[in-house]
Amino acid sequence: MAAIGLLVLRLVVGLIVAAHGAQKLFGWWGGPGMTGWTGAMTHMRMRPAAAWAWMSALAELVGGLLFVLGFLSPLGSMAIAGSMLVAIALVHLPKGFWVGKGGYEFNVSLIAGVVAIALTGPGALSLDALFGIRPPEPVTVIVAAVLVVAGVAAALVGRSPRPAEASRTQAA
């Protein structure tokens, strides 16, 4: 039953995240497509906006699919966690916890799911199990965590400075 439980978690979380990536990449399901997503990255002061737009969209699509398949774990978890942490920092944190107000509740739920799989493994019903892929523990999880933190830090530190007029308005 544990293998089925892990599979359900991987399917739900992975497909949700992959669908968000497809919205960004292809404009599916009312998404912005890459032109709109690059514009959103520009608005969030990411630079270079196009590179971060592609990286974040691919992290969600490919990370979500790796997570669903339970393949090359914990790479999918790492891609999803990094994407969600950046989304929290750039968009959701100032809006509070509850998702109904644009907060980070949903992102934290996704992070909890991917961390659970990163720590337990994808289970017997996964491509990793089928191919006998077993990354060394705890080294893999530690390295993945360090890479996620470094990636999130790079995304946040590399942002354009806030325009002077906007800074004065917010300070008032």
C-alpha positions in Angstrom: 0.0 0.0 0.0 2.9 2.4 0.6 3.9 2.2 -3.0 0.4 3.1 -4.1 0.3 6.0 -1.6 3.6 7.4 -2.9 2.4 7.0 -6.5 -0.8 8.9 -5.7 1.3 11.7 -4.1 3.6 11.8 -7.1 0.8 11.8 -9.7 -1.2 14.6 -8.0 1.7 17.0 -7.1 3.7 16.2 -10.3 0.8 16.7 -12.7 -0.3 19.9 -11.1 3.2 21.4 -11.3 3.8 20.1 -14.8 0.5 21.7 -15.9 1.6 25.0 -14.5 4.8 24.6 -16.5 2.8 23.9 -19.6 0.8 27.0 -19.1 4.0 29.0 -19.0 5.6 27.3 -21.9 2.8 26.7 -24.3 -0.1 29.0 -23.1 -2.2 25.9 -22.4 -5.3 26.1 -20.1 -5.3 29.9 -20.1 -1.6 30.3 -19.3 0.6 33.2 -20.5 2.9 31.3 -22.9 6.5 32.2 -23.0 5.9 35.8 -24.2 3.6 36.5 -21.4 5.7 34.6 -18.9 8.8 36.5 -20.0 6.9 39.7 -19.5 5.9 38.6 -16.0 9.6 37.9 -15.2 10.4 41.4 -16.4 7.7 42.8 -14.1 9.2 40.8 -11.2 12.6 42.5 -12.1 14.3 39.2 -12.9 17.3 39.6 -15.2 17.8 38.3 -17.7 14.1 37.9 -17.8 13.9 35.5 -20.8 16.5 33.1 -19.3 14.7 33.0 -15.9 11.3 32.6 -17.7 12.6 29.5 -19.6 14.3 28.1 -16.5 11.3 28.4 -14.3 8.8 27.1 -16.9 11.1 24.1 -17.6 11.7 23.5 -13.9 7.9 23.1 -13.5 7.2 21.1 -16.6 10.3 18.8 -16.5 10.5 18.7 -12.7 6.8 17.8 -12.5 7.2 15.0 -15.1 10.3 13.6 -13.4 8.4 13.6 -10.2 5.3 11.9 -11.7 7.5 9.1 -13.2 9.7 8.8 -10.1 12.7 9.1 -12.4 16.1 10.4 -11.3 14.8 11.3 -7.9 15.3 13.7 -6.2 16.0 15.9 -9.3 12.2 16.5 -9.9 11.7 17.4 -6.2 14.6 19.8 -6.4 13.3 21.6 -9.5 9.8 21.9 -8.0 11.0 23.1 -4.6 13.3 25.7 -6.1 10.5 27.0 -8.3 8.0 27.2 -5.4 10.5 28.9 -3.1 11.2 31.6 -5.8 7.4 32.0 -6.3 6.9 32.5 -2.6 9.7 35.0 -2.3 8.8 37.1 -5.4 5.0 36.9 -5.4 3.2 35.2 -2.5 5.0 36.2 0.7 3.7 39.7 1.0 0.2 38.5 0.6 0.2 36.3 3.7 -0.4 32.6 4.1 -3.9 32.0 2.7 -4.1 31.2 -1.0 -7.5 32.9 -1.3 -5.6 36.2 -0.8 -2.8 35.2 -3.1 -0.6 33.8 -0.3 1.9 31.0 -0.2 -0.3 28.2 1.3 -0.5 26.2 -2.0 3.3 26.5 -2.6 4.1 25.3 0.9 1.8 22.3 0.3 3.6 21.4 -2.9 7.0 21.8 -1.2 5.9 19.5 1.6 4.9 16.8 -0.9 8.2 17.0 -2.9 10.3 17.0 0.3 8.4 13.9 1.5 9.3 12.1 -1.7 12.9 13.4 -1.7 13.3 11.9 1.8 11.5 8.6 1.3 12.2 7.9 -2.4 9.7 7.6 -5.1 8.6 4.1 -4.1 8.3 0.7 -5.8 6.0 2.0 -8.6 8.6 4.3 -10.2 11.1 4.3 -13.0 13.9 4.6 -10.4 12.7 1.2 -8.9 12.3 -0.3 -12.3 15.8 0.6 -13.4 17.4 0.1 -10.0 18.4 3.8 -9.6 19.3 4.5 -6.0 21.1 7.8 -5.4 23.5 7.8 -2.4 21.9 9.0 0.8 22.1 11.3 2.6 24.6 12.9 0.2 22.0 13.3 -2.6 19.5 15.1 -0.5 22.1 17.4 1.1 23.5 18.3 -2.3 20.0 18.8 -3.7 19.1 21.1 -0.8 22.3 23.2 -1.2 21.7 23.5 -5.0 18.1 24.6 -4.4 19.2 27.3 -1.9 22.0 28.4 -4.2 19.5 28.7 -7.2 16.9 30.6 -5.2 19.6 32.9 -3.9 20.9 33.5 -7.4 17.4 34.3 -8.6 16.8 36.8 -5.8 20.2 38.5 -5.8 20.3 39.0 -9.5 17.1 41.0 -9.7 17.1 44.5 -11.1 17.0 47.3 -8.4 13.6 48.6 -7.5 13.0 51.9 -9.5 13.6 55.0 -7.3 10.1 56.3 -7.7 8.5 53.0 -6.6 10.9 52.8 -3.6 9.9 56.3 -2.4 6.2 55.5 -2.9 6.5 52.3 -0.8 8.5 54.0 1.9 5.8 56.6 2.4 
